[in-house]
Every structure is written in structure tokens, then in C-alpha cells.
Amino acid sequence: MACGLIANAHGCKVDEGSVHPCIINGQDYGQLLYTLGVLGWLMLVTIPGGAFAFAIWLIVLILHRERWRKRFAGGIPPPIPPLLP
């Protein structure tokens, strides 16, 4: 993680337990590095969840396209919504 590399380069400690002061060029970046480190844990949930959602979407897309292709091959026109008065 980038926050760990930044903290190690400046001799700071970063963990998910609490905020530690990290002075870089006269400013304290401890809270920012802590937040970035904790957001790294969020990635462990969102990446697999996003991959699962993408796989479901891809399956639905493939099934939809196959049915659409069969409909055109059978000579059935696509549904056209009625015109509103």
C-alpha cells in the first residue's frame, strides 16, 4: 500500500489501531496516512464484490443478447412502445 511506503520512507508508524503522528516537511500527515491505510481494508471487500457483480452482469448480458438474436432470426420485430397521445 502506498501509505505504508510513504510512512516507512519518513520513519513513521502506520497501523489500523490508531493515528500516529507523522511529520513530513513540517506538517502532520498521520491522520491522512491512517485513513489511507484503513481504506486499504475496504478494498478487500469491494474488489471481490465488484468482480462478482461484473460476472453476474456479464452472464445476464450474454443471455439477453442470445435471446435478442433468436428473436431477430425468427422474424419477430423488436418491441416498440406505444405512442403517447
Secondary structure, DSSP 8 states (H G I E B T S, - for coil): -HHHHHHHHTT----SSS----EETTEE-HHHHHHHHHHHHHHHHHHHHHHHHHHHHHHHHHHHHHHHHHHHHTT----------
